[in-house]
Amino acid sequence: MPTDRSRPRVSANARLALACVVGVCAMAGAAYASVPLYRVFCQVTGFDGTVRRAEAAPTRVLERTVKVRFDTNVRDAPLTFRAEQVSQTLRVGETGLAFFEVTNTSDAPVVGQAVYNVVPEQAGAHFRKIQCFCFEEQTLAAGETARFPMAYFIDPEFATDPDTRGTGEITLSYTFFRSQGGG
């Protein structure tokens, strides 16, 4: 019958070292996962002005109107980017359609994507996109100009939310940037 003395003993230092390695690995994993998890959290909740995707427009359209302004920016890419309209006024629940134009001003192809947010942030939970060029990367040939549609609506819950009840204007802001490895 083996005794306790025959089993190898793990020293306190070895246990501490193992705990430190496990802790460092857990923190590195959490840091790696934090950006995608935060993105998913924002898209699900509308937090920080993040717009949600929708499959279809609501069946209820209210009389209340909201003015939607469009803001476009470019970051570190040889592109020009503009909204074809400065703003649109639509009824809450009504589907809006806006168009945006992007031009590659370089002599080489560019792969880019637009990111977006809504101001005021509280409106992000109610701003829904049905179709948007921003859902995926776009490739533009040298000198090419592309026209992209964006279909959206303001969810009828916007009208009863205490945080947005008095809001009559929303700004949808896009920033177009070059994708990693994207020309």
N, C-alpha and C positions, 0 to 999 in steps of 0.2 A: 504494500500500500504506500503510494507516494506521500511525502510529507510536504508541508508548505515550504520547507527549505529547498526542495528539489525544483520548484517552479522558479523561472527567472523573474526577478523583481524589476519593475519599471521604476526608474528613479523619478523623483519629483521634477527634476529638470527636463527629463524627456517628455513627461506629460505636459509641462508648460510649453515646451517647444512645439509639440503636436497641436496644442490648443491655439498657439499663435499662428501656425501655418493654416489651420482650418479657418481661423478668424480673418486672416488676410485674404484667403481665397474667397470667403463669403463676401467680404467687402468689395473685392474686385468684381465678382459676379453681380453684386447689387449695383455697382457703378455702371457696368456695361449694360445692364437691363434698364437703368433708370430713364434714359431718353425715350426708348420705344414705349415703356410703360406710361410715362408722362404724356406722350403723344396720344396714346389710346385713351387715357383718362380724360384729357382735354376734349377729344372728339366725342366721347360718350356723354360728357356732362356739359359741354359748351364752355368750360372754364377758360378764363383768360381770353375771351373773345373768339374762341375757336368755333368755327362753323361746323354744323353737322351735315352728313349726307342723308338724302331721302330717296326713297324708291319712287314716290309719286306725290303729287300735290294734294293738299287737303280738300275735302269736299265742301267745307264751310268757308265762305268768303265774307268778311265783315265789311261794314261801311267805313270803318276807320282807315285812314290812309297814313302811309309812312313814306318819307322821302329817303331814298337810298342813294348815297353819293359813292362814286368810284374813284379810288386813288391807286395810281400805278407807279412802281419804282423798279429800278434795275440795280442789281448788286454784282459787281465784278464780272460782267459779261458784256461782249460787244453787241448789245441789243438796244433797240428802242422799243418801248412798250407803252401803249396808251389805250385808254378806254374810248370807244367811239362816241359815248355819251358821258357827260359829266355826272348826271344823276337821272333817276327815274322816280316817279311817284306811283305807288301802287297800293291797292287795298290789302289789308292784312288777310292772308290766305290765298291771295291771287298769285298766279305764276308770272314772274318777270323774266324777260330774256334780254341779256346785255351782250354786247360784242366787244372784243378786245383785239387789238392789232399788235403783232410782234414782228420786228424786222431784224434780221441778222445783218449787222453792218460790217462784218469781217469778210475775208476772202477764204474762209474755211468753215466747214459745218460746225454748228454749235448744238449741244444737247443741254437743255435746261428745263427747269421746272419752276412754277410759281407757288409760293406759299402765301397764306392769307390770314387775316384776322379781322375782327369786327370791333368797332368802337361806337357806342359804349360797350364795355365788356359784357354787361348784363344781357345785352341783346344777342350775343353769340349763341346762347342756349336756344334761341328761337329762330335764328337765321338758318335756313336749310337749302342745300344745293341738290338739285336733281341731276344736273349734268354740268361738268366743269372741266376745262382743259387742265386745271391745276391738279386733278386726280392722278395724273401720270406725267412722265417726262415727255418733252416735245423736242423733236429734231428739226432744225432749220438749216437748209443748205446755205452756202455762201450767197449773200445778197438776197435771200428769200424773205418775203413778207407773207405771214399767215394771219388769217382772221379766225378767231376762236369764239364760240358761243359759251354762255354760262346761263343755265336756267335755274331759277331760285324762287323761294317764297319765304314769307314771314309767317311762322306758325301762329294760328289763332290764339294760342295760350299767351302770346306776347301781350295781348290786350288786357288780360286779367292778372298778369304777374305784377306784384307790388313793386318790383325793382325796375320794371319797364313801363309802368302805367302812363307816365307823363312823357315818354320818349316819342318824339315826332320825326327824328332824323337818325339815320344809321349810316356809318361810313364803312364800306368794304374796301380794305386795303390789300393790294397784292404787291409782292416783291418777287421779281423774276431773277433767278440766279443760274449760273452754270452748274450743272450736275457734276459730281465727282467723276473724273475720267471722261467727261462729256465734251470733248472737242475744244 
